[in-house]
Amino acid sequence: MSILGFATPAQATLFVLILISRLGDVGSTFVATPTLKMEANPLMRLGGWRLALASLLLCLIPFYDVRLGMTVLVLSLLVTASNLSKGWLMRALGEEGYSAVTAAAAQRSSLLTALAFVLVGAFSVGLAGLVMVYVSGGPRTWSYWAASGVVLYAVATAFYGSLAAVGLFRRVARPRSSEGTL
């Protein structure tokens, strides 16, 4: 049975849930970093709010493949949750204040330490996702595609988190000492 003559109940449900999750991602990004200065995804910073709004079109994926829709839903919900977990601090300090705090932290740490935390955190989430993929019963099950969203979130966290850390440490790199030179 189809809804509105073209969508199955699963497609329609995923459409609505993905739209809500994408609005959550875009909205939480706007609340946290209205100028996108603190956005970890360089493509999103480059594309700006037009690209962010265009990402709402991901809600159409269930009409192509409901399994991929499940993956997009889980991935988008996890991204929204991550944004919101840091969003309160960004909102309280403002983009400049948050940038200053992260710069001060970078000056007291090392890129290797930052990357280790990002990558081990992403590995932990990825391992949980892989375990869920393993016990899911395979690609014919909804749980497999939901678990795939968790794995993709871990990959995105590792990739964009590493890019953000490298960018932060480049911004705060101390000038080289001029001792021993004329």
Contacts in CASP RR format, 6 or more apart in sequence:
PFRMAT RR
TARGET T0000
AUTHOR 0000-0000-0000
METHOD contacts of the structure
MODEL  1
MSILGFATPAQATLFVLILISRLGDVGSTFVATPTLKMEANPLMRLGGWR
LALASLLLCLIPFYDVRLGMTVLVLSLLVTASNLSKGWLMRALGEEGYSA
VTAAAAQRSSLLTALAFVLVGAFSVGLAGLVMVYVSGGPRTWSYWAASGV
VLYAVATAFYGSLAAVGLFRRVARPRSSEGTL
1 8 0 8 1.000
1 9 0 8 1.000
2 8 0 8 1.000
3 9 0 8 1.000
3 11 0 8 1.000
3 12 0 8 1.000
4 12 0 8 1.000
6 63 0 8 1.000
7 15 0 8 1.000
7 63 0 8 1.000
8 66 0 8 1.000
10 62 0 8 1.000
10 66 0 8 1.000
11 62 0 8 1.000
11 63 0 8 1.000
11 66 0 8 1.000
12 62 0 8 1.000
14 61 0 8 1.000
14 62 0 8 1.000
14 66 0 8 1.000
14 69 0 8 1.000
14 70 0 8 1.000
14 73 0 8 1.000
15 59 0 8 1.000
15 60 0 8 1.000
15 62 0 8 1.000
15 63 0 8 1.000
16 59 0 8 1.000
17 73 0 8 1.000
18 58 0 8 1.000
18 59 0 8 1.000
18 61 0 8 1.000
18 62 0 8 1.000
18 69 0 8 1.000
18 72 0 8 1.000
18 73 0 8 1.000
18 76 0 8 1.000
19 56 0 8 1.000
19 59 0 8 1.000
21 73 0 8 1.000
21 76 0 8 1.000
21 77 0 8 1.000
21 80 0 8 1.000
22 55 0 8 1.000
22 56 0 8 1.000
22 58 0 8 1.000
22 59 0 8 1.000
22 76 0 8 1.000
23 56 0 8 1.000
24 76 0 8 1.000
24 80 0 8 1.000
24 83 0 8 1.000
25 55 0 8 1.000
25 76 0 8 1.000
25 79 0 8 1.000
25 80 0 8 1.000
25 83 0 8 1.000
26 52 0 8 1.000
26 53 0 8 1.000
26 55 0 8 1.000
26 56 0 8 1.000
28 80 0 8 1.000
28 83 0 8 1.000
28 84 0 8 1.000
28 87 0 8 1.000
29 36 0 8 1.000
29 39 0 8 1.000
29 44 0 8 1.000
29 52 0 8 1.000
29 83 0 8 1.000
30 49 0 8 1.000
30 52 0 8 1.000
31 87 0 8 1.000
31 90 0 8 1.000
31 91 0 8 1.000
32 38 0 8 1.000
32 83 0 8 1.000
32 86 0 8 1.000
32 87 0 8 1.000
32 90 0 8 1.000
32 91 0 8 1.000
33 39 0 8 1.000
33 90 0 8 1.000
33 95 0 8 1.000
34 95 0 8 1.000
35 95 0 8 1.000
36 44 0 8 1.000
36 45 0 8 1.000
36 48 0 8 1.000
36 49 0 8 1.000
37 45 0 8 1.000
37 95 0 8 1.000
37 99 0 8 1.000
38 90 0 8 1.000
38 95 0 8 1.000
38 98 0 8 1.000
38 99 0 8 1.000
39 45 0 8 1.000
40 160 0 8 1.000
40 161 0 8 1.000
40 163 0 8 1.000
40 164 0 8 1.000
41 160 0 8 1.000
42 163 0 8 1.000
43 51 0 8 1.000
44 51 0 8 1.000
44 52 0 8 1.000
58 72 0 8 1.000
58 76 0 8 1.000
61 68 0 8 1.000
61 69 0 8 1.000
61 72 0 8 1.000
62 68 0 8 1.000
62 69 0 8 1.000
67 139 0 8 1.000
67 142 0 8 1.000
67 144 0 8 1.000
67 145 0 8 1.000
68 145 0 8 1.000
69 145 0 8 1.000
70 142 0 8 1.000
70 145 0 8 1.000
70 146 0 8 1.000
70 148 0 8 1.000
70 149 0 8 1.000
71 145 0 8 1.000
71 146 0 8 1.000
71 148 0 8 1.000
71 149 0 8 1.000
71 152 0 8 1.000
72 149 0 8 1.000
73 146 0 8 1.000
74 146 0 8 1.000
74 147 0 8 1.000
74 148 0 8 1.000
74 149 0 8 1.000
74 150 0 8 1.000
74 153 0 8 1.000
75 149 0 8 1.000
75 152 0 8 1.000
75 153 0 8 1.000
75 156 0 8 1.000
78 149 0 8 1.000
78 150 0 8 1.000
78 153 0 8 1.000
79 153 0 8 1.000
79 156 0 8 1.000
82 157 0 8 1.000
89 98 0 8 1.000
90 98 0 8 1.000
93 100 0 8 1.000
93 101 0 8 1.000
102 168 0 8 1.000
103 168 0 8 1.000
103 171 0 8 1.000
103 172 0 8 1.000
106 114 0 8 1.000
106 168 0 8 1.000
106 169 0 8 1.000
106 171 0 8 1.000
106 172 0 8 1.000
107 172 0 8 1.000
107 174 0 8 1.000
111 165 0 8 1.000
111 166 0 8 1.000
111 169 0 8 1.000
114 165 0 8 1.000
114 168 0 8 1.000
114 169 0 8 1.000
115 162 0 8 1.000
115 165 0 8 1.000
115 166 0 8 1.000
118 157 0 8 1.000
118 158 0 8 1.000
118 161 0 8 1.000
118 162 0 8 1.000
118 165 0 8 1.000
119 158 0 8 1.000
119 162 0 8 1.000
121 157 0 8 1.000
122 154 0 8 1.000
122 155 0 8 1.000
122 157 0 8 1.000
122 158 0 8 1.000
122 161 0 8 1.000
123 154 0 8 1.000
123 158 0 8 1.000
125 150 0 8 1.000
125 153 0 8 1.000
125 154 0 8 1.000
125 157 0 8 1.000
126 150 0 8 1.000
126 151 0 8 1.000
126 153 0 8 1.000
126 154 0 8 1.000
126 155 0 8 1.000
127 154 0 8 1.000
128 150 0 8 1.000
129 147 0 8 1.000
129 149 0 8 1.000
129 150 0 8 1.000
129 151 0 8 1.000
129 154 0 8 1.000
130 147 0 8 1.000
130 151 0 8 1.000
132 143 0 8 1.000
132 146 0 8 1.000
132 147 0 8 1.000
132 150 0 8 1.000
133 144 0 8 1.000
133 147 0 8 1.000
133 148 0 8 1.000
133 151 0 8 1.000
136 143 0 8 1.000
136 144 0 8 1.000
136 147 0 8 1.000
137 143 0 8 1.000
137 144 0 8 1.000
138 144 0 8 1.000
139 145 0 8 1.000
END
